[in-house]
């Protein structure tokens, strides 16, 4: 019962945040100079033709009406229609979403697989050369911009070694091997940059654990430093790491947009960039709202995961 | 042969004045030695040196020999095997000494499983039995509880169970009751006394409270600024304290004999001693 109330409360906050975001997204796209009618008809269009097209597309209505129309549509699952192509925004979004999800999902996973062990070593051996080299490598990794790292990997693995394709994408259901080959370099590019950032957080989370009394207790009953850290540190460190992961999600999405354009992946990023340059506002709004939704959903998931990781949170929820 | 022999122990952290200097003492099998002194006098550092758990930046000289093992020269892997088995430690802060994300019973069982070849089922039974023995009235519930669901006294008893489960030869207690309120303190001390007697384990008992030490220990060392300034049996110390610091401690431990209206005794210590560079 209490849990249900907690979940309901969180869903409420979620809905209100989403509503606020929709106002901001709509406001910003409305404030953009130029509109789709101008793009469609070109610069030498007559004002009459422009006005007629605007009326046809519903762009001459008051902003509030346009906003409510758009909001109502989204609530019933209709994200609107691209003014340029006439396709529904959802049908444009869906195939590209798959690309971005694969990219972001695998990159997050790979970055954790790299960062957690590396961060642990960096914490445990922080006074010796192993730890210092991990920290130094992370510093260098953080200083490398995503696009440059991507280009570097393309040069080595696609141009010189010819192991992997330099760009492009194949859907998984058409050619699973080709799909994997096309994803490897973008995923590695995004993951390495993320891992470099995460290592620092993992390191400091584990250093915190090393100073905790329970770590000393674990050592005093006979665990070696590494095993004490795995057995009693991982879960405790995860509590602070999950927070960072939740915050990093939006950074990873931004990184994904850059990586998609480096590797010409047909993901949400390229959809968004094209739509902005063509003033296809319905597509811009739909895509941005979707990204906002994804970020909010992930941070709600982070909130809920505290309940799983930290037993103290669970009892606090019971009491409130 | 003594169980624990500490010879000329000196511990430095970085370039600071040694935290422990010229410390030598022995503990025989089953013997209980109290170490008394104020905060920063080197009691805990001495204990951690015996456990081999000093921070990485500690520079140690002298020797610590435990049941024939030269602790100061032992590789970490071998030392880990002795910890929790031959020598165990009860820490001061029951509130933070247990992993907050793991049920208490599992943490106690872990110590058993780490050193003894027992099945999980019988380990669980042994844990619950021992939790009962250290005076927990509902051991099965305590075993299933997370640390934050228990009181300080309950946690410290669980930690005591953790320290006793492998029948160690030496139990190091670092102010085990300081964080507890007075009635719980007396109960936990009584349980510790009982358990030590039952198992015949030796004990290195650290405290700043002479009254508490006198309940548990046979002999006492008095430490001040990293050095041992006085040693003797509890009776000797009470009847004829030599060092001014010890005299102060004895007076403070005999507060019940002070007449109303009389000034309370103070302990001459760190503040009155010549200031060392630090």
Contacts between the chains, C-beta under 8 A, distances in Angstrom:
chain1	res1	chain2	res2	distance
A	127	B	56	5.5
A	127	B	57	7.2
A	212	B	96	6.8
A	213	B	91	6.2
A	213	B	93	5.5
A	213	B	96	4.1
A	213	B	97	4.6
A	214	B	96	6.6
A	214	B	97	6.0
A	214	B	98	5.7
A	214	B	99	4.4
A	214	B	100	7.1
A	216	B	53	6.6
A	216	B	91	6.9
A	216	B	97	7.6
A	217	B	91	6.4
A	217	B	97	4.8
A	217	B	98	6.7
A	217	B	99	7.7
A	217	B	159	7.3
A	217	B	162	7.6
A	218	B	99	7.1
A	219	B	53	5.7
A	219	B	80	7.8
A	219	B	83	6.9
A	220	B	51	6.1
A	220	B	53	6.4
A	220	B	83	5.8
A	220	B	84	6.6
A	220	B	88	6.7
A	220	B	89	4.4
A	220	B	91	7.5
A	221	B	83	6.6
A	221	B	84	3.6
A	221	B	88	7.0
A	221	B	110	7.0
A	221	B	111	4.2
A	221	B	114	6.6
A	221	B	162	6.2
A	222	B	80	5.2
A	222	B	81	6.6
A	222	B	82	7.7
A	222	B	83	4.5
A	222	B	84	3.4
A	222	B	85	6.3
A	222	B	111	7.0
A	222	B	114	5.0
A	222	B	115	6.1
A	223	B	80	6.7
A	223	B	114	7.1
A	224	B	76	6.4
A	224	B	77	6.5
A	224	B	80	4.8
A	225	B	76	7.3
A	231	B	110	7.6
A	232	B	99	4.5
A	232	B	101	7.9
A	232	B	102	7.1
A	235	B	99	8.0
A	235	B	101	4.4
A	235	B	102	7.6
A	236	B	99	7.1
A	236	B	100	7.0
A	236	B	101	5.8
A	239	B	101	7.9
A	309	B	101	7.1
A	310	B	100	7.6
A	310	B	101	6.5
A	311	B	100	7.1
A	311	B	101	6.0
A	311	B	146	4.4
A	311	B	148	7.2
A	312	B	100	6.0
A	312	B	146	7.2
A	312	B	148	5.0
A	315	B	146	7.7
A	315	B	148	6.7
A	315	B	149	6.6
